[in-house]
Amino acid sequence: DILDAVSRLNRGLYQLLRIVGNMSDASVHSHYGHDAFQYMDANAYFNELAVKLQSQIPTDRGNILYTGLKKQIYTMLAPLALERAICNLLSNAIKFSPHESSVSLRISSKNKI
């Protein structure tokens, strides 16, 4: 029906706008240089981020469960850029998934992070 088609078009346009915004953000963040990167414990970083993001999840949509990586990984991370990317993914997942559904985010390691 026509309303469904208009709704899909609106969602598609909104997603396109978000992609363009993310590309713009990437351009801005690329000018930060190597100062934005820090050598850190990835497991500790993601654990802290999970605790921080829990407050952003609506209570009727569930919670964040971070089980940790299988091994300690020390690596170079850009914590602010990574946090923003994960927040954007989580926000989009909540916005564009049916209200009754839960949203999952899994971080794993396969010889790289």
Biopython code that builds the backbone (N, CA, C, O; Angstrom):
import numpy as np
from Bio.PDB.StructureBuilder import StructureBuilder

atoms = [
    (1, "ASP", "N", (0.836, -1.170, 0.000)),
    (1, "ASP", "CA", (0.000, 0.000, 0.000)),
    (1, "ASP", "C", (0.882, 1.234, 0.000)),
    (1, "ASP", "O", (2.076, 1.147, 0.285)),
    (2, "ILE", "N", (0.309, 2.372, -0.313)),
    (2, "ILE", "CA", (1.071, 3.598, -0.546)),
    (2, "ILE", "C", (1.765, 4.103, 0.726)),
    (2, "ILE", "O", (2.889, 4.600, 0.661)),
    (3, "LEU", "N", (1.100, 3.978, 1.883)),
    (3, "LEU", "CA", (1.719, 4.452, 3.126)),
    (3, "LEU", "C", (2.945, 3.627, 3.494)),
    (3, "LEU", "O", (3.924, 4.158, 4.019)),
    (4, "ASP", "N", (2.889, 2.337, 3.221)),
    (4, "ASP", "CA", (4.030, 1.473, 3.491)),
    (4, "ASP", "C", (5.213, 1.845, 2.593)),
    (4, "ASP", "O", (6.358, 1.879, 3.042)),
    (5, "ALA", "N", (4.923, 2.121, 1.333)),
    (5, "ALA", "CA", (5.976, 2.516, 0.394)),
    (5, "ALA", "C", (6.603, 3.850, 0.800)),
    (5, "ALA", "O", (7.822, 4.010, 0.733)),
    (6, "VAL", "N", (5.776, 4.799, 1.217)),
    (6, "VAL", "CA", (6.283, 6.110, 1.651)),
    (6, "VAL", "C", (7.131, 5.938, 2.916)),
    (6, "VAL", "O", (8.171, 6.578, 3.064)),
    (7, "SER", "N", (6.682, 5.077, 3.817)),
    (7, "SER", "CA", (7.426, 4.818, 5.047)),
    (7, "SER", "C", (8.799, 4.217, 4.742)),
    (7, "SER", "O", (9.801, 4.631, 5.325)),
    (8, "ARG", "N", (8.850, 3.240, 3.828)),
    (8, "ARG", "CA", (10.133, 2.639, 3.448)),
    (8, "ARG", "C", (11.043, 3.670, 2.800)),
    (8, "ARG", "O", (12.245, 3.696, 3.065)),
    (9, "LEU", "N", (10.473, 4.522, 1.950)),
    (9, "LEU", "CA", (11.258, 5.566, 1.301)),
    (9, "LEU", "C", (11.830, 6.529, 2.341)),
    (9, "LEU", "O", (12.997, 6.912, 2.261)),
    (10, "ASN", "N", (11.011, 6.916, 3.310)),
    (10, "ASN", "CA", (11.482, 7.818, 4.362)),
    (10, "ASN", "C", (12.613, 7.193, 5.171)),
    (10, "ASN", "O", (13.595, 7.866, 5.483)),
    (11, "ARG", "N", (12.484, 5.910, 5.516)),
    (11, "ARG", "CA", (13.549, 5.230, 6.258)),
    (11, "ARG", "C", (14.823, 5.165, 5.431)),
    (11, "ARG", "O", (15.920, 5.373, 5.950)),
    (12, "GLY", "N", (14.674, 4.876, 4.145)),
    (12, "GLY", "CA", (15.836, 4.819, 3.264)),
    (12, "GLY", "C", (16.538, 6.162, 3.161)),
    (12, "GLY", "O", (17.766, 6.230, 3.199)),
    (13, "LEU", "N", (15.760, 7.231, 3.029)),
    (13, "LEU", "CA", (16.342, 8.573, 2.943)),
    (13, "LEU", "C", (17.026, 8.951, 4.252)),
    (13, "LEU", "O", (18.091, 9.568, 4.248)),
    (14, "TYR", "N", (16.410, 8.578, 5.370)),
    (14, "TYR", "CA", (17.020, 8.877, 6.655)),
    (14, "TYR", "C", (18.338, 8.119, 6.811)),
    (14, "TYR", "O", (19.321, 8.677, 7.298)),
    (15, "GLN", "N", (18.360, 6.857, 6.403)),
    (15, "GLN", "CA", (19.599, 6.078, 6.483)),
    (15, "GLN", "C", (20.668, 6.683, 5.590)),
    (15, "GLN", "O", (21.835, 6.737, 5.978)),
    (16, "LEU", "N", (20.294, 7.136, 4.407)),
    (16, "LEU", "CA", (21.247, 7.777, 3.507)),
    (16, "LEU", "C", (21.808, 9.050, 4.140)),
    (16, "LEU", "O", (23.005, 9.321, 4.037)),
    (17, "LEU", "N", (20.956, 9.820, 4.785)),
    (17, "LEU", "CA", (21.399, 11.027, 5.462)),
    (17, "LEU", "C", (22.381, 10.696, 6.579)),
    (17, "LEU", "O", (23.370, 11.406, 6.763)),
    (18, "ARG", "N", (22.121, 9.625, 7.327)),
    (18, "ARG", "CA", (23.031, 9.204, 8.388)),
    (18, "ARG", "C", (24.381, 8.780, 7.809)),
    (18, "ARG", "O", (25.426, 9.084, 8.384)),
    (19, "ILE", "N", (24.362, 8.083, 6.679)),
    (19, "ILE", "CA", (25.607, 7.643, 6.046)),
    (19, "ILE", "C", (26.434, 8.852, 5.630)),
    (19, "ILE", "O", (27.644, 8.890, 5.854)),
    (20, "VAL", "N", (25.780, 9.839, 5.024)),
    (20, "VAL", "CA", (26.491, 11.051, 4.613)),
    (20, "VAL", "C", (27.060, 11.755, 5.840)),
    (20, "VAL", "O", (28.192, 12.236, 5.809)),
    (21, "GLY", "N", (26.282, 11.818, 6.919)),
    (21, "GLY", "CA", (26.763, 12.426, 8.163)),
    (21, "GLY", "C", (27.958, 11.681, 8.723)),
    (21, "GLY", "O", (28.924, 12.294, 9.177)),
    (22, "ASN", "N", (27.893, 10.336, 8.690)),
    (22, "ASN", "CA", (29.011, 9.532, 9.189)),
    (22, "ASN", "C", (30.256, 9.732, 8.330)),
    (22, "ASN", "O", (31.371, 9.754, 8.851)),
    (23, "MET", "N", (30.074, 9.878, 7.016)),
    (23, "MET", "CA", (31.216, 10.130, 6.141)),
    (23, "MET", "C", (31.850, 11.479, 6.484)),
    (23, "MET", "O", (33.073, 11.617, 6.487)),
    (24, "SER", "N", (31.011, 12.462, 6.770)),
    (24, "SER", "CA", (31.504, 13.775, 7.157)),
    (24, "SER", "C", (32.272, 13.689, 8.472)),
    (24, "SER", "O", (33.334, 14.293, 8.624)),
    (25, "ASP", "N", (31.715, 12.923, 9.430)),
    (25, "ASP", "CA", (32.404, 12.727, 10.710)),
    (25, "ASP", "C", (33.747, 12.051, 10.503)),
    (25, "ASP", "O", (34.736, 12.422, 11.134)),
    (26, "ALA", "N", (33.785, 11.066, 9.623)),
    (26, "ALA", "CA", (35.034, 10.345, 9.358)),
    (26, "ALA", "C", (36.086, 11.302, 8.804)),
    (26, "ALA", "O", (37.263, 11.213, 9.154)),
    (27, "SER", "N", (35.657, 12.207, 7.948)),
    (27, "SER", "CA", (36.586, 13.181, 7.388)),
    (27, "SER", "C", (37.148, 14.076, 8.488)),
    (27, "SER", "O", (38.348, 14.351, 8.522)),
    (28, "VAL", "N", (36.280, 14.525, 9.381)),
    (28, "VAL", "CA", (36.735, 15.381, 10.480)),
    (28, "VAL", "C", (37.677, 14.618, 11.389)),
    (28, "VAL", "O", (38.721, 15.141, 11.779)),
    (29, "HIS", "N", (37.318, 13.366, 11.737)),
    (29, "HIS", "CA", (38.142, 12.581, 12.640)),
    (29, "HIS", "C", (39.470, 12.176, 12.014)),
    (29, "HIS", "O", (40.447, 11.957, 12.731)),
    (30, "SER", "N", (39.523, 12.074, 10.698)),
    (30, "SER", "CA", (40.778, 11.687, 10.059)),
    (30, "SER", "C", (41.832, 12.775, 10.206)),
    (30, "SER", "O", (43.025, 12.503, 10.071)),
    (31, "HIS", "N", (41.408, 13.998, 10.480)),
    (31, "HIS", "CA", (42.352, 15.094, 10.650)),
    (31, "HIS", "C", (42.943, 15.137, 12.053)),
    (31, "HIS", "O", (43.861, 15.915, 12.313)),
    (32, "TYR", "N", (42.425, 14.304, 12.964)),
    (32, "TYR", "CA", (42.949, 14.282, 14.319)),
    (32, "TYR", "C", (44.348, 13.688, 14.376)),
    (32, "TYR", "O", (45.105, 13.951, 15.309)),
    (33, "GLY", "N", (44.682, 12.898, 13.390)),
    (33, "GLY", "CA", (46.006, 12.290, 13.362)),
    (33, "GLY", "C", (46.142, 11.168, 14.373)),
    (33, "GLY", "O", (45.148, 10.638, 14.869)),
    (34, "HIS", "N", (47.373, 10.816, 14.669)),
    (34, "HIS", "CA", (47.646, 9.684, 15.552)),
    (34, "HIS", "C", (47.441, 10.021, 17.020)),
    (34, "HIS", "O", (47.463, 9.121, 17.860)),
    (35, "ASP", "N", (47.242, 11.296, 17.354)),
    (35, "ASP", "CA", (47.030, 11.672, 18.745)),
    (35, "ASP", "C", (45.740, 11.066, 19.292)),
    (35, "ASP", "O", (45.621, 10.856, 20.499)),
    (36, "ALA", "N", (44.776, 10.784, 18.418)),
    (36, "ALA", "CA", (43.495, 10.229, 18.860)),
    (36, "ALA", "C", (43.635, 8.761, 19.256)),
    (36, "ALA", "O", (42.776, 8.229, 19.959)),
    (37, "PHE", "N", (44.697, 8.105, 18.817)),
    (37, "PHE", "CA", (44.887, 6.687, 19.118)),
    (37, "PHE", "C", (45.635, 6.512, 20.429)),
    (37, "PHE", "O", (46.539, 7.277, 20.765)),
    (38, "GLN", "N", (45.226, 5.475, 21.161)),
    (38, "GLN", "CA", (45.877, 5.158, 22.427)),
    (38, "GLN", "C", (46.112, 3.661, 22.488)),
    (38, "GLN", "O", (45.296, 2.871, 22.014)),
    (39, "TYR", "N", (47.227, 3.282, 23.071)),
    (39, "TYR", "CA", (47.508, 1.873, 23.288)),
    (39, "TYR", "C", (46.785, 1.480, 24.567)),
    (39, "TYR", "O", (47.080, 2.013, 25.636)),
    (40, "MET", "N", (45.838, 0.545, 24.465)),
    (40, "MET", "CA", (45.032, 0.225, 25.631)),
    (40, "MET", "C", (44.523, -1.203, 25.611)),
    (40, "MET", "O", (44.597, -1.900, 24.599)),
    (41, "ASP", "N", (44.008, -1.618, 26.752)),
    (41, "ASP", "CA", (43.408, -2.930, 26.927)),
    (41, "ASP", "C", (42.003, -2.884, 26.324)),
    (41, "ASP", "O", (41.115, -2.223, 26.863)),
    (42, "ALA", "N", (41.805, -3.581, 25.216)),
    (42, "ALA", "CA", (40.522, -3.545, 24.514)),
    (42, "ALA", "C", (39.399, -4.105, 25.376)),
    (42, "ALA", "O", (38.285, -3.584, 25.351)),
    (43, "ASN", "N", (39.673, -5.147, 26.128)),
    (43, "ASN", "CA", (38.648, -5.762, 26.972)),
    (43, "ASN", "C", (38.144, -4.770, 28.021)),
    (43, "ASN", "O", (36.937, -4.639, 28.224)),
    (44, "ALA", "N", (39.059, -4.078, 28.679)),
    (44, "ALA", "CA", (38.685, -3.086, 29.694)),
    (44, "ALA", "C", (37.915, -1.935, 29.050)),
    (44, "ALA", "O", (36.936, -1.445, 29.614)),
    (45, "TYR", "N", (38.356, -1.506, 27.872)),
    (45, "TYR", "CA", (37.672, -0.415, 27.178)),
    (45, "TYR", "C", (36.218, -0.787, 26.867)),
    (45, "TYR", "O", (35.301, -0.017, 27.151)),
    (46, "PHE", "N", (36.013, -1.978, 26.279)),
    (46, "PHE", "CA", (34.655, -2.374, 25.907)),
    (46, "PHE", "C", (33.789, -2.615, 27.140)),
    (46, "PHE", "O", (32.582, -2.375, 27.100)),
    (47, "ASN", "N", (34.382, -3.081, 28.223)),
    (47, "ASN", "CA", (33.623, -3.265, 29.452)),
    (47, "ASN", "C", (33.122, -1.920, 29.975)),
    (47, "ASN", "O", (31.951, -1.787, 30.329)),
    (48, "GLU", "N", (34.005, -0.928, 30.023)),
    (48, "GLU", "CA", (33.618, 0.411, 30.469)),
    (48, "GLU", "C", (32.566, 1.014, 29.538)),
    (48, "GLU", "O", (31.625, 1.664, 29.993)),
    (49, "LEU", "N", (32.729, 0.797, 28.249)),
    (49, "LEU", "CA", (31.773, 1.331, 27.277)),
    (49, "LEU", "C", (30.400, 0.685, 27.454)),
    (49, "LEU", "O", (29.381, 1.369, 27.355)),
    (50, "ALA", "N", (30.359, -0.617, 27.714)),
    (50, "ALA", "CA", (29.082, -1.308, 27.921)),
    (50, "ALA", "C", (28.343, -0.731, 29.121)),
    (50, "ALA", "O", (27.130, -0.528, 29.066)),
    (51, "VAL", "N", (29.066, -0.468, 30.199)),
    (51, "VAL", "CA", (28.454, 0.126, 31.388)),
    (51, "VAL", "C", (27.915, 1.517, 31.060)),
    (51, "VAL", "O", (26.809, 1.876, 31.463)),
    (52, "LYS", "N", (28.695, 2.281, 30.339)),
    (52, "LYS", "CA", (28.295, 3.647, 29.973)),
    (52, "LYS", "C", (27.067, 3.655, 29.057)),
    (52, "LYS", "O", (26.166, 4.476, 29.226)),
    (53, "LEU", "N", (27.039, 2.733, 28.086)),
    (53, "LEU", "CA", (25.937, 2.710, 27.119)),
    (53, "LEU", "C", (24.644, 2.153, 27.706)),
    (53, "LEU", "O", (23.566, 2.400, 27.165)),
    (54, "GLN", "N", (24.734, 1.409, 28.799)),
    (54, "GLN", "CA", (23.532, 0.822, 29.394)),
    (54, "GLN", "C", (22.488, 1.899, 29.698)),
    (54, "GLN", "O", (21.289, 1.656, 29.566)),
    (55, "SER", "N", (22.939, 3.073, 30.099)),
    (55, "SER", "CA", (22.002, 4.150, 30.433)),
    (55, "SER", "C", (21.273, 4.688, 29.205)),
    (55, "SER", "O", (20.253, 5.364, 29.339)),
    (56, "GLN", "N", (21.784, 4.396, 28.016)),
    (56, "GLN", "CA", (21.160, 4.893, 26.794)),
    (56, "GLN", "C", (20.138, 3.928, 26.203)),
    (56, "GLN", "O", (19.458, 4.260, 25.232)),
    (57, "ILE", "N", (20.026, 2.736, 26.786)),
    (57, "ILE", "CA", (19.089, 1.742, 26.285)),
    (57, "ILE", "C", (17.756, 1.925, 26.995)),
    (57, "ILE", "O", (17.703, 1.900, 28.225)),
    (58, "PRO", "N", (16.679, 2.109, 26.239)),
    (58, "PRO", "CA", (15.364, 2.183, 26.899)),
    (58, "PRO", "C", (15.107, 0.900, 27.688)),
    (58, "PRO", "O", (15.426, -0.193, 27.220)),
    (59, "THR", "N", (14.537, 1.031, 28.873)),
    (59, "THR", "CA", (14.362, -0.125, 29.750)),
    (59, "THR", "C", (13.478, -1.201, 29.131)),
    (59, "THR", "O", (13.631, -2.379, 29.454)),
    (60, "ASP", "N", (12.566, -0.824, 28.258)),
    (60, "ASP", "CA", (11.700, -1.834, 27.637)),
    (60, "ASP", "C", (12.372, -2.540, 26.460)),
    (60, "ASP", "O", (11.779, -3.445, 25.873)),
    (61, "ARG", "N", (13.592, -2.148, 26.102)),
    (61, "ARG", "CA", (14.301, -2.777, 24.982)),
    (61, "ARG", "C", (15.396, -3.719, 25.441)),
    (61, "ARG", "O", (16.104, -4.289, 24.610)),
    (62, "GLY", "N", (15.550, -3.895, 26.735)),
    (62, "GLY", "CA", (16.544, -4.835, 27.215)),
    (62, "GLY", "C", (17.730, -4.145, 27.835)),
    (62, "GLY", "O", (17.632, -3.012, 28.306)),
    (63, "ASN", "N", (18.851, -4.833, 27.832)),
    (63, "ASN", "CA", (20.058, -4.264, 28.422)),
    (63, "ASN", "C", (21.281, -4.726, 27.645)),
    (63, "ASN", "O", (21.195, -5.558, 26.741)),
    (64, "ILE", "N", (22.394, -4.175, 28.016)),
    (64, "ILE", "CA", (23.655, -4.536, 27.371)),
    (64, "ILE", "C", (24.325, -5.607, 28.229)),
    (64, "ILE", "O", (24.498, -5.432, 29.435)),
    (65, "LEU", "N", (24.689, -6.687, 27.609)),
    (65, "LEU", "CA", (25.410, -7.761, 28.287)),
    (65, "LEU", "C", (26.751, -7.904, 27.589)),
    (65, "LEU", "O", (26.819, -8.326, 26.435)),
    (66, "TYR", "N", (27.801, -7.556, 28.285)),
    (66, "TYR", "CA", (29.145, -7.697, 27.731)),
    (66, "TYR", "C", (29.834, -8.834, 28.458)),
    (66, "TYR", "O", (30.067, -8.752, 29.664)),
    (67, "THR", "N", (30.158, -9.880, 27.744)),
    (67, "THR", "CA", (30.768, -11.058, 28.362)),
    (67, "THR", "C", (32.285, -11.027, 28.289)),
    (67, "THR", "O", (32.950, -11.874, 28.887)),
    (68, "GLY", "N", (32.827, -10.091, 27.586)),
    (68, "GLY", "CA", (34.283, -9.966, 27.500)),
    (68, "GLY", "C", (34.871, -10.782, 26.369)),
    (68, "GLY", "O", (34.268, -11.740, 25.886)),
    (69, "LEU", "N", (36.036, -10.388, 25.969)),
    (69, "LEU", "CA", (36.766, -11.122, 24.944)),
    (69, "LEU", "C", (37.391, -12.367, 25.574)),
    (69, "LEU", "O", (37.588, -12.414, 26.788)),
    (70, "LYS", "N", (37.696, -13.357, 24.770)),
    (70, "LYS", "CA", (38.254, -14.609, 25.283)),
    (70, "LYS", "C", (39.686, -14.453, 25.771)),
    (70, "LYS", "O", (40.170, -15.267, 26.557)),
    (71, "LYS", "N", (40.361, -13.414, 25.308)),
    (71, "LYS", "CA", (41.743, -13.192, 25.739)),
    (71, "LYS", "C", (41.992, -11.693, 25.829)),
    (71, "LYS", "O", (41.279, -10.887, 25.231)),
    (72, "GLN", "N", (43.015, -11.342, 26.588)),
    (72, "GLN", "CA", (43.395, -9.937, 26.698)),
    (72, "GLN", "C", (43.977, -9.482, 25.366)),
    (72, "GLN", "O", (44.800, -10.175, 24.768)),
    (73, "ILE", "N", (43.549, -8.332, 24.916)),
    (73, "ILE", "CA", (44.087, -7.757, 23.689)),
    (73, "ILE", "C", (44.497, -6.325, 23.984)),
    (73, "ILE", "O", (43.666, -5.490, 24.342)),
    (74, "TYR", "N", (45.767, -6.054, 23.832)),
    (74, "TYR", "CA", (46.268, -4.690, 23.927)),
    (74, "TYR", "C", (46.491, -4.214, 22.498)),
    (74, "TYR", "O", (47.189, -4.856, 21.714)),
    (75, "THR", "N", (45.896, -3.101, 22.184)),
    (75, "THR", "CA", (45.960, -2.625, 20.807)),
    (75, "THR", "C", (45.825, -1.104, 20.773)),
    (75, "THR", "O", (45.542, -0.466, 21.787)),
    (76, "MET", "N", (46.031, -0.553, 19.605)),
    (76, "MET", "CA", (45.837, 0.875, 19.409)),
    (76, "MET", "C", (44.359, 1.106, 19.095)),
    (76, "MET", "O", (43.822, 0.532, 18.147)),
    (77, "LEU", "N", (43.716, 1.940, 19.885)),
    (77, "LEU", "CA", (42.310, 2.285, 19.674)),
    (77, "LEU", "C", (42.160, 3.795, 19.652)),
    (77, "LEU", "O", (42.922, 4.521, 20.291)),
    (78, "ALA", "N", (41.182, 4.246, 18.918)),
    (78, "ALA", "CA", (40.775, 5.648, 18.969)),
    (78, "ALA", "C", (39.479, 5.657, 19.786)),
    (78, "ALA", "O", (38.395, 5.565, 19.210)),
    (79, "PRO", "N", (39.571, 5.767, 21.106)),
    (79, "PRO", "CA", (38.412, 5.541, 21.966)),
    (79, "PRO", "C", (37.218, 6.447, 21.685)),
    (79, "PRO", "O", (36.080, 5.978, 21.701)),
    (80, "LEU", "N", (37.446, 7.717, 21.432)),
    (80, "LEU", "CA", (36.318, 8.617, 21.189)),
    (80, "LEU", "C", (35.617, 8.301, 19.871)),
    (80, "LEU", "O", (34.388, 8.281, 19.807)),
    (81, "ALA", "N", (36.397, 8.054, 18.824)),
    (81, "ALA", "CA", (35.801, 7.715, 17.527)),
    (81, "ALA", "C", (35.088, 6.366, 17.588)),
    (81, "ALA", "O", (34.013, 6.204, 17.010)),
    (82, "LEU", "N", (35.679, 5.405, 18.281)),
    (82, "LEU", "CA", (35.065, 4.084, 18.400)),
    (82, "LEU", "C", (33.771, 4.160, 19.204)),
    (82, "LEU", "O", (32.782, 3.518, 18.850)),
    (83, "GLU", "N", (33.775, 4.935, 20.274)),
    (83, "GLU", "CA", (32.557, 5.103, 21.073)),
    (83, "GLU", "C", (31.449, 5.734, 20.240)),
    (83, "GLU", "O", (30.297, 5.306, 20.300)),
    (84, "ARG", "N", (31.798, 6.736, 19.478)),
    (84, "ARG", "CA", (30.783, 7.395, 18.642)),
    (84, "ARG", "C", (30.219, 6.425, 17.603)),
    (84, "ARG", "O", (29.010, 6.403, 17.370)),
    (85, "ALA", "N", (31.072, 5.636, 16.986)),
    (85, "ALA", "CA", (30.611, 4.666, 15.986)),
    (85, "ALA", "C", (29.675, 3.636, 16.615)),
    (85, "ALA", "O", (28.630, 3.318, 16.049)),
    (86, "ILE", "N", (30.047, 3.115, 17.782)),
    (86, "ILE", "CA", (29.210, 2.114, 18.445)),
    (86, "ILE", "C", (27.886, 2.739, 18.892)),
    (86, "ILE", "O", (26.834, 2.111, 18.773)),
    (87, "CYS", "N", (27.932, 3.962, 19.400)),
    (87, "CYS", "CA", (26.691, 4.657, 19.790)),
    (87, "CYS", "C", (25.776, 4.845, 18.587)),
    (87, "CYS", "O", (24.564, 4.655, 18.691)),
    (88, "ASN", "N", (26.349, 5.217, 17.445)),
    (88, "ASN", "CA", (25.537, 5.386, 16.234)),
    (88, "ASN", "C", (24.911, 4.068, 15.806)),
    (88, "ASN", "O", (23.734, 4.032, 15.445)),
    (89, "LEU", "N", (25.686, 2.979, 15.840)),
    (89, "LEU", "CA", (25.147, 1.664, 15.479)),
    (89, "LEU", "C", (24.016, 1.262, 16.419)),
    (89, "LEU", "O", (22.968, 0.790, 15.979)),
    (90, "LEU", "N", (24.235, 1.451, 17.699)),
    (90, "LEU", "CA", (23.224, 1.085, 18.687)),
    (90, "LEU", "C", (21.964, 1.934, 18.532)),
    (90, "LEU", "O", (20.848, 1.416, 18.588)),
    (91, "SER", "N", (22.145, 3.220, 18.339)),
    (91, "SER", "CA", (21.011, 4.121, 18.155)),
    (91, "SER", "C", (20.199, 3.740, 16.925)),
    (91, "SER", "O", (18.970, 3.688, 16.978)),
    (92, "ASN", "N", (20.883, 3.475, 15.819)),
    (92, "ASN", "CA", (20.185, 3.087, 14.588)),
    (92, "ASN", "C", (19.474, 1.752, 14.757)),
    (92, "ASN", "O", (18.355, 1.577, 14.273)),
    (93, "ALA", "N", (20.111, 0.819, 15.436)),
    (93, "ALA", "CA", (19.482, -0.492, 15.638)),
    (93, "ALA", "C", (18.192, -0.344, 16.435)),
    (93, "ALA", "O", (17.193, -0.995, 16.129)),
    (94, "ILE", "N", (18.210, 0.501, 17.445)),
    (94, "ILE", "CA", (17.006, 0.702, 18.255)),
    (94, "ILE", "C", (15.931, 1.424, 17.451)),
    (94, "ILE", "O", (14.758, 1.056, 17.514)),
    (95, "LYS", "N", (16.320, 2.445, 16.701)),
    (95, "LYS", "CA", (15.351, 3.221, 15.919)),
    (95, "LYS", "C", (14.688, 2.397, 14.826)),
    (95, "LYS", "O", (13.484, 2.522, 14.599)),
    (96, "PHE", "N", (15.459, 1.560, 14.150)),
    (96, "PHE", "CA", (14.952, 0.912, 12.947)),
    (96, "PHE", "C", (14.513, -0.541, 13.149)),
    (96, "PHE", "O", (14.157, -1.215, 12.182)),
    (97, "SER", "N", (14.532, -1.026, 14.378)),
    (97, "SER", "CA", (14.040, -2.381, 14.618)),
    (97, "SER", "C", (12.650, -2.299, 15.242)),
    (97, "SER", "O", (12.324, -1.309, 15.897)),
    (98, "PRO", "N", (11.837, -3.317, 15.047)),
    (98, "PRO", "CA", (10.499, -3.311, 15.640)),
    (98, "PRO", "C", (10.579, -3.128, 17.156)),
    (98, "PRO", "O", (11.511, -3.605, 17.802)),
    (99, "HIS", "N", (9.600, -2.439, 17.704)),
    (99, "HIS", "CA", (9.619, -2.097, 19.126)),
    (99, "HIS", "C", (9.670, -3.331, 20.018)),
    (99, "HIS", "O", (10.272, -3.284, 21.091)),
    (100, "GLU", "N", (9.059, -4.423, 19.605)),
    (100, "GLU", "CA", (9.007, -5.633, 20.430)),
    (100, "GLU", "C", (10.324, -6.402, 20.418)),
    (100, "GLU", "O", (10.522, -7.289, 21.249)),
    (101, "SER", "N", (11.213, -6.086, 19.507)),
    (101, "SER", "CA", (12.442, -6.874, 19.355)),
    (101, "SER", "C", (13.538, -6.380, 20.287)),
    (101, "SER", "O", (13.498, -5.257, 20.791)),
    (102, "SER", "N", (14.511, -7.246, 20.500)),
    (102, "SER", "CA", (15.684, -6.845, 21.272)),
    (102, "SER", "C", (16.822, -6.559, 20.297)),
    (102, "SER", "O", (16.802, -7.004, 19.149)),
    (103, "VAL", "N", (17.790, -5.827, 20.765)),
    (103, "VAL", "CA", (18.930, -5.442, 19.935)),
    (103, "VAL", "C", (20.177, -6.075, 20.541)),
    (103, "VAL", "O", (20.403, -5.980, 21.748)),
    (104, "SER", "N", (20.982, -6.718, 19.705)),
    (104, "SER", "CA", (22.208, -7.358, 20.169)),
    (104, "SER", "C", (23.414, -6.723, 19.498)),
    (104, "SER", "O", (23.364, -6.344, 18.328)),
    (105, "LEU", "N", (24.478, -6.615, 20.242)),
    (105, "LEU", "CA", (25.746, -6.126, 19.717)),
    (105, "LEU", "C", (26.816, -7.082, 20.212)),
    (105, "LEU", "O", (26.962, -7.289, 21.417)),
    (106, "ARG", "N", (27.560, -7.662, 19.289)),
    (106, "ARG", "CA", (28.602, -8.615, 19.675)),
    (106, "ARG", "C", (29.946, -8.126, 19.162)),
    (106, "ARG", "O", (30.088, -7.732, 18.005)),
    (107, "ILE", "N", (30.906, -8.162, 20.035)),
    (107, "ILE", "CA", (32.278, -7.808, 19.689)),
    (107, "ILE", "C", (33.100, -9.068, 19.885)),
    (107, "ILE", "O", (33.078, -9.673, 20.956)),
    (108, "SER", "N", (33.821, -9.457, 18.851)),
    (108, "SER", "CA", (34.625, -10.667, 18.954)),
    (108, "SER", "C", (36.010, -10.413, 18.359)),
    (108, "SER", "O", (36.251, -9.400, 17.702)),
    (109, "SER", "N", (36.878, -11.330, 18.599)),
    (109, "SER", "CA", (38.241, -11.218, 18.096)),
    (109, "SER", "C", (38.570, -12.452, 17.266)),
    (109, "SER", "O", (38.352, -13.581, 17.706)),
    (110, "LYS", "N", (39.086, -12.234, 16.086)),
    (110, "LYS", "CA", (39.558, -13.316, 15.221)),
    (110, "LYS", "C", (40.899, -12.905, 14.665)),
    (110, "LYS", "O", (41.014, -12.503, 13.507)),
    (111, "ASN", "N", (41.919, -13.011, 15.508)),
    (111, "ASN", "CA", (43.281, -12.598, 15.183)),
    (111, "ASN", "C", (43.414, -11.113, 14.921)),
    (111, "ASN", "O", (44.485, -10.620, 14.568)),
    (112, "LYS", "N", (42.340, -10.429, 15.095)),
    (112, "LYS", "CA", (42.341, -8.967, 15.043)),
    (112, "LYS", "C", (41.071, -8.497, 15.726)),
    (112, "LYS", "O", (40.163, -9.292, 15.970)),
    (113, "ILE", "N", (41.004, -7.246, 16.028)),
    (113, "ILE", "CA", (39.800, -6.773, 16.708)),
    (113, "ILE", "C", (38.887, -6.086, 15.734)),
    (113, "ILE", "O", (37.816, -5.616, 16.118)),
]
sb = StructureBuilder()
sb.init_structure("model")
sb.init_model(0)
sb.init_chain("A")
sb.init_seg("    ")
for serial, (resi, resn, name, xyz) in enumerate(atoms, 1):
    if name == "N":
        sb.init_residue(resn, " ", resi, " ")
    sb.init_atom(name, np.array(xyz, "f"), 0.0, 1.0, " ", f" {name:<3s}", serial, name[0])
structure = sb.get_structure()
